[in-house]
Amino acid sequence: MGRSASGSPAAAVVHALAERGETLAVVESLTGGLLASALVEVAGASLVFRGGLVVYATDLKRTLAGVPERLLADRGPVDPDVAVAMARGARVRCAADWTLATTGVAGPQPQGGKPVGRVYVALAGPAGVHQVRRLDLGGGRDAVRRSSVTAALRLLTTQLHATRP
């Protein structure tokens, strides 16, 4: 982030999706809307961005994003399978081709045995495509949140380049 929207990771995602005629939604926990904000800063985002969910509270991951209650009970909210379930659930709920999810610990304190900076970003897409990436980020709360946004956008950019139509 920090660059103009036209040269940002968000712009790369918006432009790639526009070329493909595909849509995107987001489901965010630790980023609390920063990912959606990064996308809507890009001119033309309305062509591809459907919207998103901010599921900061664990119970909303279940009720809004569709994460199975048992998975949350067994693993807690900061988990790779939870990140994928968030992405899959929000993809259906937002009727999007692709969905990005963020969950993790921004700090200042560890949460549920997970250290500050432990983040999972995930994507879900057509034909059951899904990926998740674990991040162990340094820096303060703001740095963790911003780096999570960039990592999520780059994850999708890489996937879109790998699955060119």
N, C-alpha and C positions, 0 to 999 in steps of 0.2 A: 504494500500500500504505500503511500508517500509519493508515488509517481502520479502523473496526471492519469485520469481515467482512461484516456485513449491508448496509453501504453502499459496498462496494468494487467496483472493476471486475470482480473475480472473481465477486462475488455477482450482478452484472448478467448475466454470462455463464451462470452456473448456473441462475438463474431463467428466463432466456429459453429455454435449452435444455430445461428441464423443461416449460415451457409447450408447446413444440413436440414433446415426446416424442423428442428426439434426444440423441445421445451425443457425448462429446468425449474425445480422447486428446491427449497432448503429446509432442513430441520436442525435447529441449533440449541445447544445447551450452553456450554461455557462461553460461546461467542455472543450470545444474547442479542442477535440481530445484526451484528457487524458484517456477517457474510451477505445477508440480504442487502444491507446498505451499500456494500462494495459493488454489488451487481447493479443496483439501480442508479449508481453514479454514472454508469456507462450509457451514453446516448444510444438509443435503439434497444435498450434492455426490455422494453415492453413487448418486443417481438418474440422474446423467448422466455422471459421470467414470469412464472405463474404465481409465485408467492412463497410463503413458508410458514413454519411453525417455530415458535420459541418455547421450548419445553425445559425450562430451567429446573423446575421441581421434578423429582423422580416420578411422582405419581402421574404427571402429565406425559411423561415418556410412554406410559402405558395407555392412558385414556385418549390422548390426542395422536400420538405417533404409532400406536399399535404394538409397542414392544410387549412381548408376553410377560405376564406377571411373574411367572416362575423364573424366567431368565433374570429379571431384575432382582428377585429375591435371592437367587443363587449367586449371582455375579456382581450385583451392584450396578450403578449407572455408568461407571467408567470402565468399559470393557469392549473388546473388539466386536463381539457378537451383538452386543447392545447397539453399537454404532451402526452395524449393518441392518439390524432390525428397525432402527429408527429410519434409516434411508429407505428401506423397502416399504415400511408403513406410510411414510409421508409421500412416497411416489404414488401410491394408490390414492391416498386421501386428497392429494393436490392434482391428480390426473396429469402428471408430467412424464415426459420421456426419461428424464434423468433427475436424480435427487442427490444432494450432498448433505451429509450429517456431520456434526461436531459434538463431541462429548469429552470431558476431561476435567482436570484440576488446574485452575488458573492461579489459585493462591488467595490469600497469603499462607494458608495452612493446608497440610495434607488432608485428604478426604478418603474415608473408607479404606485406609491402608495404602492408598495411592499417593505418590509424591507430587508435589507441585511441579507442573510442567508435563505431567503424563497426559497425553491427549490421543484420542483416536478420531481420525477423519475417515469417512466412508462414503462410497457412492453406490447407487443402485441404478440400473438402466434396463434397456430393452433385452428381451430374451433371457432374463435371469442374471444378467451381468451384475456382478458386485465386486467391490474391492474394499479393503480397509488398510489403513496405514497407522502404525503406532509412532508417535512422536514423543521425544523426551526433550523438552524445550527449556532453555535457561532464560534468565531475565525476570523482570517483574511481571505482575499481573497483566498490564497492558501489552507487554511484549509477547507473552504467551498467547493471548487472545488474537492479536494481529498476525502472529506467525501461524496460528491455526487456520485462519482465513486463507492466507496465502497457500498453505499446504493443501487445503481442500480444493482450491481452484486449480492448483497444479496437478493434483491427482486426476481431476476430470479432464484437463487439457491433454494429459498423457493418454488417458483412455480414449478420448475422441480421436487423437492422431493414430492410435493403434487400431481403431475400428472405423476407418474411413469407409463411407458407403461406396 
